[in-house]
Amino acid sequence: MVSEQSDTTGGDTAPLALKILVAGGFGVGKTTMVGAVSEIKPLRTEELLSAAGQTVDDTDGVDQKVTTTVAMDFGRITIRSGLSLYLFGTPGQDRFWFLWDELSQGALGAVVLADTRRLEDCFPAVDYFEHRHIPFVVAVNCFVGSRTYGAQDVSRALDLDSGTPVVLCDARDRASGKEVLIRLVEYAGRMHTARLLDSVG
Amino acid sequence: MTEDMTGTPREPGSQWYDSEAGPLVRPYAMTGGRTKPGPTGVRFDLIALVTLDPAAPGTDGMALGPEHRALLGLCRTETQSVAELSAGADLPVGVVRVLLGDLLELGCVTVSRPVPPAQLPDERILREVIEGLRAL
């Protein structure tokens, strides 16, 4: 990252922020996971729905209401002074896809949270990241009382590209969330290196 | 994700309007109706980092609104991302972007550009991130 002032000389001095998305169906535990690993209480930011959303946002019969807000929860992990990781929970509803485009711009990667009781809820997120070649891991949130499946079962059920990591996790648990993020960053690094090799070869 | 705000307790004396009415001040009233940052036309990423410019002129004589000053106040403590500023000032991201555009043009702040997707951080930084996460 380069600041407005220092151009190519930035190096270690320019503060660097990385972005990781946490996606998945409604109520799967996105905000819970962000909160579990974040050093700050998850913050909420709002985006006003603009013209881009009005075509899909049914505003019939809602007199006067010209804007709708979409909330995004996010947290932060400071790796060291000048290097921090931001985690964004993606808006759950499908009609806010246009916000995903902005969120995923420059993202290091994504965590797709899945619930084995309704695995289909995470299909859209899996498709989204696969099509855009954004590195992602599938984290299966092991809800109490739900049947446990192996990572391979989930991988097969989601028809994931080979190599896409599947991690079993507990979104409420900090250590578990950390492990998911570590797997993602490792995977993103491998993907990135592979792409660099492709581009020179 | 979106929470129903109707359940929030009202402050005494505020009963004369309900949440259905929306905010009392329309968000873009704070930007003078502008929805895009000024002539520079930059679009700040959610994780673009905003720092007070140490060489900035004093802001006392400037025609800044209270929201501009609130943003500057937030940056005074530490470097803030656009998302944090939005949450901290309780303003929609779109509004924060416009106000930041003003502050950038006035030379009050510097804003880091987002990482282009093709230039994701090198291996050294990723390793640093992994080690940092392990050490948490």
Boltz contact constraints between the chains, C-beta under 6 A:
constraints:
  - contact:
      token1: [A, 1]
      token2: [B, 112]
      max_distance: 6.0
  - contact:
      token1: [A, 1]
      token2: [B, 115]
      max_distance: 6.0
  - contact:
      token1: [A, 2]
      token2: [B, 113]
      max_distance: 6.0
  - contact:
      token1: [A, 3]
      token2: [B, 110]
      max_distance: 6.0
  - contact:
      token1: [A, 3]
      token2: [B, 112]
      max_distance: 6.0
  - contact:
      token1: [A, 4]
      token2: [B, 110]
      max_distance: 6.0
  - contact:
      token1: [A, 5]
      token2: [B, 110]
      max_distance: 6.0
  - contact:
      token1: [A, 15]
      token2: [B, 49]
      max_distance: 6.0
  - contact:
      token1: [A, 15]
      token2: [B, 79]
      max_distance: 6.0
  - contact:
      token1: [A, 17]
      token2: [B, 47]
      max_distance: 6.0
  - contact:
      token1: [A, 17]
      token2: [B, 49]
      max_distance: 6.0
  - contact:
      token1: [A, 17]
      token2: [B, 81]
      max_distance: 6.0
  - contact:
      token1: [A, 19]
      token2: [B, 47]
      max_distance: 6.0
  - contact:
      token1: [A, 43]
      token2: [B, 87]
      max_distance: 6.0
  - contact:
      token1: [A, 44]
      token2: [B, 87]
      max_distance: 6.0
  - contact:
      token1: [A, 45]
      token2: [B, 83]
      max_distance: 6.0
  - contact:
      token1: [A, 45]
      token2: [B, 86]
      max_distance: 6.0
  - contact:
      token1: [A, 45]
      token2: [B, 87]
      max_distance: 6.0
  - contact:
      token1: [A, 45]
      token2: [B, 93]
      max_distance: 6.0
  - contact:
      token1: [A, 46]
      token2: [B, 92]
      max_distance: 6.0
  - contact:
      token1: [A, 47]
      token2: [B, 93]
      max_distance: 6.0
  - contact:
      token1: [A, 48]
      token2: [B, 92]
      max_distance: 6.0
  - contact:
      token1: [A, 48]
      token2: [B, 94]
      max_distance: 6.0
  - contact:
      token1: [A, 71]
      token2: [B, 1]
      max_distance: 6.0
  - contact:
      token1: [A, 71]
      token2: [B, 2]
      max_distance: 6.0
  - contact:
      token1: [A, 74]
      token2: [B, 83]
      max_distance: 6.0
  - contact:
      token1: [A, 79]
      token2: [B, 129]
      max_distance: 6.0
  - contact:
      token1: [A, 79]
      token2: [B, 132]
      max_distance: 6.0
  - contact:
      token1: [A, 86]
      token2: [B, 47]
      max_distance: 6.0
  - contact:
      token1: [A, 91]
      token2: [B, 1]
      max_distance: 6.0
  - contact:
      token1: [A, 92]
      token2: [B, 1]
      max_distance: 6.0
  - contact:
      token1: [A, 106]
      token2: [B, 114]
      max_distance: 6.0
  - contact:
      token1: [A, 106]
      token2: [B, 115]
      max_distance: 6.0
  - contact:
      token1: [A, 106]
      token2: [B, 117]
      max_distance: 6.0
  - contact:
      token1: [A, 178]
      token2: [B, 133]
      max_distance: 6.0
  - contact:
      token1: [A, 178]
      token2: [B, 136]
      max_distance: 6.0
  - contact:
      token1: [A, 181]
      token2: [B, 133]
      max_distance: 6.0
  - contact:
      token1: [A, 182]
      token2: [B, 130]
      max_distance: 6.0
  - contact:
      token1: [A, 182]
      token2: [B, 133]
      max_distance: 6.0
  - contact:
      token1: [A, 185]
      token2: [B, 126]
      max_distance: 6.0
  - contact:
      token1: [A, 185]
      token2: [B, 129]
      max_distance: 6.0
  - contact:
      token1: [A, 185]
      token2: [B, 130]
      max_distance: 6.0
  - contact:
      token1: [A, 189]
      token2: [B, 126]
      max_distance: 6.0
  - contact:
      token1: [A, 192]
      token2: [B, 120]
      max_distance: 6.0
